[in-house]
């Protein structure tokens, strides 16, 4: 089903698991509370939060350093986060 959707759209094929991995990583970045992440993981079809974290929870060392450096800074507003998500969705549609 995925192949039949990607090819006519002119997009490179990605397996369904790749999409799930991307969505899990996006949830880790966007969810601002445990409750939000619980709702996110349910939409991924995972029965528990640990499934999501253990299967998709890797953080590259460079990203880890960036996260640690910015922990003391204020979080972006939800409107800013929604704007970033819209930009990401647009980039995915354009195949960037």
C-alpha positions as CSV (number, residue, x, y, z in Angstrom):
1,X,0.0,0.0,0.0
2,X,2.8,2.4,0.9
3,X,4.7,1.7,-2.4
4,X,1.5,2.3,-4.4
5,X,1.1,5.7,-2.7
6,X,4.7,6.9,-2.9
7,X,5.6,6.0,-6.5
8,X,2.7,7.8,-8.2
9,X,3.3,10.9,-6.0
10,X,6.9,11.0,-7.3
11,X,8.4,10.3,-3.9
12,X,11.0,7.8,-3.0
13,X,9.6,4.7,-1.3
14,X,9.9,4.4,2.5
15,X,8.8,1.4,4.4
16,X,5.9,1.9,6.9
17,X,8.3,1.3,9.8
18,X,10.4,4.3,8.6
19,X,7.3,6.5,8.9
20,X,6.6,5.2,12.4
21,X,10.2,5.9,13.4
22,X,10.0,9.4,12.1
23,X,6.7,10.0,13.9
24,X,8.1,8.6,17.2
25,X,11.1,11.0,16.9
26,X,8.9,13.9,16.1
27,X,6.8,13.1,19.2
28,X,9.8,13.1,21.4
29,X,10.7,16.6,20.1
30,X,7.2,18.1,20.2
31,X,5.5,16.6,23.2
32,X,6.0,18.9,26.2
33,X,4.6,16.6,28.9
34,X,4.4,13.0,29.8
35,X,0.6,13.1,29.1
36,X,1.1,14.5,25.6
37,X,3.7,11.7,24.8
38,X,1.3,9.0,26.1
39,X,-1.3,10.3,23.7
40,X,1.3,10.4,20.9
41,X,2.5,6.8,21.5
42,X,-1.1,5.6,21.5
43,X,-1.6,7.0,18.1
44,X,1.5,5.0,17.0
45,X,-0.2,1.9,18.2
46,X,2.2,1.2,21.0
47,X,0.8,-0.3,24.2
48,X,3.4,1.3,26.5
49,X,5.7,4.4,26.5
50,X,8.7,2.1,26.9
51,X,8.0,0.5,23.6
52,X,8.3,3.8,21.9
53,X,11.4,4.9,23.9
54,X,13.2,1.6,23.5
55,X,12.5,1.0,19.9
56,X,12.9,4.6,18.6
57,X,14.6,6.4,21.5
58,X,18.1,6.8,20.2
59,X,19.7,10.3,20.4
60,X,22.8,11.1,18.4
61,X,25.7,12.5,20.6
62,X,25.6,15.8,18.7
63,X,21.9,16.2,19.3
64,X,22.4,15.2,23.0
65,X,24.9,18.0,23.4
66,X,22.5,20.5,21.8
67,X,19.6,19.4,24.1
68,X,21.7,19.7,27.2
69,X,23.0,23.2,26.1
70,X,19.4,24.5,25.6
71,X,17.7,23.0,28.7
72,X,17.8,26.3,30.6
73,X,16.3,28.3,27.8
74,X,12.5,28.9,27.6
75,X,10.5,26.5,25.5
76,X,8.9,27.7,22.3
77,X,5.3,28.5,22.4
78,X,2.8,26.1,21.1
79,X,2.0,28.4,18.2
80,X,5.7,28.4,17.2
81,X,5.8,24.6,17.5
82,X,2.7,24.4,15.3
83,X,4.4,26.6,12.7
84,X,7.6,24.4,12.8
85,X,5.4,21.3,12.4
86,X,3.7,22.9,9.4
87,X,7.1,23.7,7.8
88,X,8.2,20.1,8.4
89,X,5.1,18.7,6.8
90,X,5.5,21.0,3.8
91,X,9.1,19.9,3.5
92,X,8.1,16.2,3.6
93,X,5.5,16.9,0.9
94,X,8.1,18.6,-1.3
95,X,10.5,15.7,-0.7
96,X,13.2,17.7,1.0
